[in-house]
Amino acid sequence: MFGLPFDTGHLLALRVFPQNPFAPYATVWHRDPTGRWSLYVDGPRLDTACPRYYGDTFDHVAHVRITLTWIGPWTLRITLDEPGLEWTVVASQTAMLRLCNAIGAAAPLWTWRPRLLISAREALARGLGMGRLRLATEMPSGHHGILMPERMFYVDRSHAVLDGVDFGRATRLTTNPELGGVPLPARGVMVVGQGMWQIADRAEYERTRAETAISY
């Protein structure tokens, strides 16, 4: 879930990485109406999940149990144990998205290297109502990151309750929300694809690989 704003000022996002060089993990991001960000991680270590790349931009970080359940072909339920979150999203696909998804799924990975082709995808995202996204950018930690969507779906219907607080209706914003200078979509979008965050320090990479091979 690339990002999903609500009309109450809350915002949720979901990241699920079933395969990566360290260990699989899932995270839920929450921004409250005051602008305070919380990150909830279901994975063996915090430093091999989103905190590695977003550093101190989150005001609160915690380990949780995240459960994902498809309750229909287009409906996903996301739950957290503590704090208690019940979040349901209903995805949809327009004719334009079907065309984009067919092209995206067939595009080879090398097409994500030229800056011109990345810029064309960012322009397409603007045309689809997602605002000014940066698919390739520097993370707050200094790592270079790139998101590579293959299939995209709109999320115009969602219901979320966190510790008894109802987030209201999914909405579309006039400007992109940001976390640590990294823009999120202005409307609800579910994305299936790949991502890469470059660790330029070889020693850092090898050390983390060795540690996770033992601990996970």
Wavefront OBJ file of the C-alpha trace (Angstrom):
o trace
v 0.000 0.000 0.000
v 2.050 2.905 -1.325
v 0.026 5.369 0.733
v -3.579 6.071 1.707
v -4.747 9.452 3.079
v -8.033 9.837 4.983
v -10.306 12.864 5.260
v -9.640 13.091 9.021
v -5.953 13.853 8.433
v -4.736 10.345 9.214
v -2.594 8.491 6.683
v -1.648 4.816 6.454
v 0.863 2.917 4.346
v 1.851 -0.737 4.155
v 5.112 -2.308 2.996
v 5.469 -6.071 2.506
v 8.794 -7.569 1.416
v 8.520 -11.376 1.343
v 12.013 -11.632 -0.186
v 15.085 -9.467 0.357
v 18.812 -9.945 1.081
v 18.341 -9.887 4.875
v 14.969 -11.245 6.067
v 11.304 -10.881 5.059
v 9.292 -8.209 6.846
v 6.125 -6.128 6.763
v 5.589 -2.623 8.096
v 2.625 -0.331 8.673
v 3.183 3.428 8.645
v 0.795 5.830 10.380
v 0.698 9.611 10.359
v -1.803 11.225 12.711
v -3.500 14.599 12.073
v -0.790 16.415 14.057
v 1.898 15.099 11.702
v 3.347 12.532 14.108
v 4.636 9.414 12.331
v 4.631 5.897 13.807
v 6.196 2.796 12.276
v 5.159 -0.744 13.177
v 7.481 -3.572 12.092
v 6.745 -7.286 11.791
v 10.187 -8.750 11.222
v 13.200 -10.131 13.069
v 15.112 -6.831 13.300
v 14.337 -3.137 13.076
v 17.619 -2.276 11.365
v 16.909 -4.528 8.373
v 13.439 -3.041 7.745
v 12.220 0.500 6.966
v 14.035 2.137 9.952
v 17.323 1.393 8.180
v 16.472 3.861 5.420
v 14.209 6.371 7.164
v 16.291 6.726 10.331
v 14.859 9.125 12.881
v 12.079 10.495 10.668
v 9.576 8.313 12.537
v 8.552 9.628 15.959
v 7.730 6.133 17.241
v 8.965 2.696 16.123
v 7.813 -0.656 17.537
v 7.704 -4.379 16.870
v 4.174 -5.723 16.239
v 2.374 -8.672 14.732
v 0.893 -7.768 11.309
v -1.682 -10.083 9.756
v -2.737 -9.804 6.097
v -5.900 -11.557 4.912
v -7.523 -11.438 1.493
v -11.265 -11.559 2.201
v -12.214 -11.198 -1.453
v -10.524 -10.878 -4.863
v -10.141 -7.116 -4.392
v -10.366 -6.691 -0.609
v -7.449 -6.892 1.831
v -7.680 -6.776 5.624
v -4.646 -5.627 7.630
v -4.558 -6.051 11.411
v -2.087 -5.152 14.156
v -2.055 -6.692 17.589
v -0.759 -3.750 19.651
v -1.870 -1.082 19.057
v -5.059 -2.649 17.769
v -5.610 -1.805 14.109
v -8.411 -3.057 11.880
v -7.844 -1.785 8.343
v -9.689 -2.894 5.219
v -8.944 -1.689 1.696
v -10.878 -2.329 -1.508
v -8.793 -2.079 -4.683
v -10.003 -1.286 -8.190
v -8.524 -1.142 -11.665
v -9.518 1.177 -14.491
v -8.980 0.526 -18.185
v -5.980 2.880 -18.128
v -4.461 1.054 -15.174
v -4.962 -2.285 -16.912
v -2.985 -0.973 -19.892
v -0.244 0.462 -17.668
v -0.053 -2.766 -15.683
v 0.316 -4.883 -18.810
v 3.205 -2.699 -19.976
v 4.785 -2.512 -16.521
v 4.716 -6.266 -15.972
v 6.417 -6.862 -19.332
v 9.099 -4.173 -18.964
v 12.593 -5.611 -18.242
v 14.486 -4.451 -15.161
v 17.068 -2.535 -17.215
v 14.389 0.022 -18.077
v 14.655 1.246 -14.472
v 18.245 2.388 -14.961
v 17.939 5.336 -17.424
v 16.820 8.503 -15.637
v 14.714 9.431 -18.687
v 12.570 6.289 -18.370
v 12.138 6.795 -14.627
v 11.052 10.386 -15.259
v 8.508 9.144 -17.801
v 7.033 6.814 -15.176
v 6.867 9.673 -12.659
v 5.041 11.785 -15.239
v 2.611 8.912 -15.780
v 1.987 8.770 -12.016
v 1.045 12.469 -12.078
v -1.365 11.779 -14.929
v -2.953 9.009 -12.864
v -3.631 11.417 -9.998
v -0.822 10.373 -7.655
v 0.860 13.777 -7.617
v 4.568 14.488 -7.911
v 6.212 11.238 -6.891
v 9.916 10.457 -6.987
v 10.400 6.775 -7.719
v 14.182 7.081 -7.456
v 15.514 9.285 -4.689
v 17.837 9.537 -1.718
v 16.469 8.205 1.546
v 16.790 10.193 4.801
v 19.571 7.739 5.807
v 21.598 8.674 2.722
v 20.945 5.365 0.923
v 19.734 5.654 -2.662
v 16.357 3.977 -3.155
v 14.174 3.110 -6.116
v 10.614 1.790 -6.224
v 9.728 -0.259 -9.307
v 5.944 -0.719 -9.637
v 4.785 -3.487 -11.951
v 1.052 -3.362 -11.208
v -0.990 -0.541 -9.667
v -4.510 -0.400 -8.275
v -6.558 2.493 -6.950
v -7.888 2.378 -3.390
v -10.901 4.660 -3.125
v -12.700 2.662 -0.417
v -11.155 1.883 2.935
v -12.063 1.651 6.604
v -9.520 1.854 9.412
v -9.866 1.931 13.186
v -6.783 2.282 15.421
v -7.334 1.783 19.148
v -10.961 2.827 18.758
v -10.247 5.878 16.548
v -12.066 5.800 13.201
v -9.995 7.331 10.401
v -12.983 8.291 8.235
v -13.047 8.038 4.462
v -10.236 7.593 1.989
v -9.551 10.883 0.224
v -7.407 12.531 -2.433
v -5.048 15.341 -1.439
v -4.062 18.404 -3.451
v -0.398 18.018 -2.487
v 1.736 14.975 -1.770
v 2.325 14.069 1.874
v 6.005 13.564 2.699
v 8.105 11.559 5.108
v 11.667 12.739 5.522
v 11.437 14.609 2.231
v 10.229 11.517 0.340
v 6.791 12.106 -1.245
v 3.949 9.620 -0.898
v 0.958 9.431 -3.275
v -1.761 12.058 -3.096
v -4.399 9.332 -3.455
v -4.732 5.742 -2.273
v -2.646 3.358 -4.384
v -1.841 -0.337 -3.996
v 1.333 -1.392 -5.808
v 2.880 -4.759 -6.619
v 6.481 -4.648 -7.745
v 10.067 -4.465 -6.547
v 12.269 -2.039 -4.665
v 15.989 -1.525 -4.244
v 17.927 0.434 -1.639
v 21.614 0.601 -2.379
v 24.087 0.038 0.463
v 27.234 1.668 -0.863
v 29.329 0.617 2.127
v 30.421 -2.944 1.322
v 31.440 -3.612 4.918
v 27.997 -2.564 6.166
v 26.331 -4.906 3.679
v 28.557 -7.906 4.441
v 28.230 -7.389 8.199
v 24.435 -7.269 8.045
v 24.291 -10.297 5.745
v 26.445 -12.286 8.156
v 24.395 -11.234 11.173
v 21.046 -12.052 9.616
v 22.279 -15.416 8.284
v 22.973 -16.411 11.898
v 20.012 -14.799 13.642
v 17.198 -15.495 11.200
l 1 2 3 4 5 6 7 8 9 10 11 12 13 14 15 16 17 18 19 20 21 22 23 24 25 26 27 28 29 30 31 32 33 34 35 36 37 38 39 40 41 42 43 44 45 46 47 48 49 50 51 52 53 54 55 56 57 58 59 60 61 62 63 64 65 66 67 68 69 70 71 72 73 74 75 76 77 78 79 80 81 82 83 84 85 86 87 88 89 90 91 92 93 94 95 96 97 98 99 100 101 102 103 104 105 106 107 108 109 110 111 112 113 114 115 116 117 118 119 120 121 122 123 124 125 126 127 128 129 130 131 132 133 134 135 136 137 138 139 140 141 142 143 144 145 146 147 148 149 150 151 152 153 154 155 156 157 158 159 160 161 162 163 164 165 166 167 168 169 170 171 172 173 174 175 176 177 178 179 180 181 182 183 184 185 186 187 188 189 190 191 192 193 194 195 196 197 198 199 200 201 202 203 204 205 206 207 208 209 210 211 212 213 214 215 216
